[in-house]
Amino acid sequence: MSSNQDYLRRWTTGSGRIELRLWLSDSEKGHHQGECLNDVQELLTVPYIYKQLDALDSELIAAELKEYGAWDAEELGDHSANLERLLWIACGDLQDEYFEFVEVAS
């Protein structure tokens, strides 16, 4: 992606109870082929991302992630891991939306 295509994207959970805004380039860093954890952890230190995630209630995040059915109650008790999971999902969803838009526009 060239820098002139970068723009701020809005992402929400399916329920709409959590909303994040991420630059498309950051979503690309957080969701890609291969291991993403280190990149997601780095994104968590970016001030505009950290502020959004820090403002969210930990129980709300766990409840939203529970809807995916991919983690058990013990795993969902780890708030730091939940922040990583939520950001990774948001990045992936934004990447999927971007590439679907590009395909339709082509």
Secondary structure, DSSP 4 states (H G I P E B T S, - for coil): --GGG--EEEEE-TTSS-EEEEEHHHHHHHS-SS--HHHHHHHTTSHHHHHHHHTS-HHHHHHHHHTTT-S-HHHHT-HHHHHHHHHHHHHHHHHHHHHHHHHHH-
